[in-house]
């Protein structure tokens, strides 16, 4: 595939991913990963997704005024996730990208299905102290393998009883830390070519344009309706990624 064609695919993927984030406030890494894994391959998708994901989530993680209190709550999860991401990326370097993309697809499908069914994970309660590192480690392994810091961390964070604004900030912090750890892991395992790094930086432009467009659409569109459409589409895309190794 030529450079121009690749750049066009990257631009469209991040325009769509930014649009989704602009409308519902989330989804940029997940959407961009799924679309790019489908078209360019999982390892390339992970490298391309890094800079837009870090840039958009750093702002989300630092804004809100609850950074210190949230870090006191979620640091065991993040501390366990970082070395696990390195381990997962080491497996990624030696594994079949097509089959790991199927793992990503399965994770995306489960995440979308839980959101559509509005199934809530039970609160950890007094078990939070030991569950947080376990959830962080499991999510870290999957992040290193697939680039997606979603399962099981996001449902777990949603179960902690945080306010809506605290949850948004907690996810921003978690995504920022995990993507920085993933960048180091990919570089350490020689999975971060310089040309993809430059293209990832360039992807900030369509991602930002998509976000601005999405914010404008959000003012005119029912967010609840869009979320349903989004998660149905995400479930279908995840199912296709999961099944692709066995149907091609």
N, C-alpha and C positions, 0 to 999 in steps of 0.2 A: 504494500500500500504506500502511495506517495505521500510526501510531506504535506502537500496542499490538501489532499483528501483527508489525511489524519487530522490536520488542523481544523478542517471544516466539521468533522465529527465531534472533536473536542469542544468546539465553540457551541454547536447545537446542544450537546449534552449538558454543558454548564449553563447555557441560557435557560433550558428547561428546569434544571436543578435549582438554579437561582430563583426562577419564577415560583416554584413550589415553596421554597423557603420564604419568599416574600409574602405569599398568600397565607401560609399556616405557621410560619415561624420555625420550621424544621425541615429536614429531608434532603439538604444539599449533598452531604456525603453519600447517603444511601442511594439517591436517584442517580447521581453521577457515576457511582461505582457500578450499579446495575447496568446502566446504558453502555458504559465503556467496556465492562467485562463482556458484554454481549457482542460488541463490535470490534474491539481491539485486543481483548485478552485481559485476564485478571491482574497479572503482574504490572502491566502497563497502566491499567486503570488505577491501581493503588498509588503508583508514582504520580500520576497526573492529578489525582484528587487532593494531594497533600496540602499545597499552598492555599488554594481557595478554602479548604476545610479549616485549616489553622487560622487564616485571616478572619473568616466570618465568625468562628466560634470563640476566638480570643475576646472580641468585642462583647459577645454575649456573656462570656464568663466573667469579665471584669466589671460590667455594668450591673447595677441593681442594688449595691450597698450591702450585700450579705456574704461577700467573699470570705471573710475571716470565719464567720460562724459555720458556713457551709464546708469549708476546708477542715474544720474541726470534726465535722460529721463524716465526711466521705474520704478522708485521707487514707484509711486502711484499705479501701477499695482501690484507690489509685496507686498506692504503694505496691500492692500485689499485682496490679495490672501491668506495670511497666516492665519488669523482668520477664513476665509471661509473654508479652508482645515480642520480645527478642527471641524467645524460644519458638514461638509460632512462626516468626519470619524465617528462622533457620530451617524449619520444615518446609515452608513455602519455597525456599531456594532450591530444594531437591525434589519437590513433588510435582505432580501433573496439575497445571493451572486450570485445565478444563474441569477436572474433578473437584478442585477446590472452589471453582466458580459455582459448581453444583451445591456445595456446602453453603456458599453465600446465598444462593437462590433459596435454599431451604430455610435459612435464617430469616430472610426477607419475607418469605411466605408466612412463616409462623408469626412474625412481628405484625404483619398486616392483618392476619386472621384474628389475632388477639385484639387489635385495635377495632376492627369491624364488629367483633362479638362483644366488645366492651367488657372483656374478662380482666379482672383486677387480680394481681398477685397479692397473696395475703401479706400483711405487714409483718416484718421480722420480730418486732417487739423486743423482748429481752435477749433474743438470739442475734441481734444486729452486730454485736461486737465480733463474733466469730463468723457470721455469714458474710459480712462485707468483704473480708479478704478472699473468701472462697469464690464469691461472685466476681470480684475483681480479677482473680487468677483465671477463672474460666473464660471471662470476657476477653482478657488479654490474649490468651491462646488463640481464640477465634479471630481477634483483631489482627494478630500477626499472620494468621492463615488467609484471611479474606479482606482485611482493610476496614471491616465494619465493626464499630464499637456500639452494638445494638443489643444483642442477646448475650447473656441475660441481664446486662446492666441497666438498660432503660426501664424495663418493667420493674426491676428491683428499686430503682430510684423513685419511680412513681408510687411504690408501696411504702415509702418512708414517711408519708403524711406531710410532705412539704407543701407550702402554698404554691399557687400557680407560678408566681414570679420567682420564688425560690427554686422551683423545679426547673424552670427555663435556665436560670443561672447555673444550677448544679450540672445540668446537661452540657452547658457551654464550657464549664470548667473541665468536666470529664472528657469531652470531645477534644478540647485543646491539648490537655496533658497526653491523652492517648495518641493523638496524631503527631505530636512532637516526638513521643517515644517511638512511634512507627517510622517516622522519618529517619531517626537514628538507627533503628533496626534494619531498615531497608538499605541504608547506606553501608552499614556494617557488614551486610551479607551480599554486597555488590548488586543490589536490585534497584539502584536509583541512578540511572544514566543521566549525564548532564543535559542531553537534549530534551529528555522528558521533564527535567527540572525547570528548564527554561519555558517549555510549553505549559507547564503547570502554573508558572507565574503569569503567563499570558492569559490563562483561563480565568484570571480574576476579572478581566474586563467583561466577558459575556455573563459571568456569574453575577457581577454587580448590576449589569443591565437587566438581567432577568429578575433580580430581587426588586429593583425599582419598579419594574412593570408589575410584578406580583403584588407589591404594596398598593399600587393604584387599583388593581383589580379587586383586592380585598375589601376596599371601601364600597364596592358595588355588588359584591357577590356574597352569598351566604357561606360563611366559613365552614359550617357544619356540612353543607352539601358538597363543597369542594373536598373536604376531608374524606367523605365517603367515596367520591369518585377517585381520589388519589390512592386510597388504600386498596380499592378494588383493582386498579391498574397495577399497583405495586405487587399485590398478591399474584396476579397473572404473570407479571414479569419475573417474579421470584420462582413461580412454578415452572416457567419455561427454562430458566437457568438451571434449576434443579434437575429437570428431566432431560436436558439437551444431550448429555453424554450417552444416554441410552436410546435416544430417538434419531440421532444423526448417523 
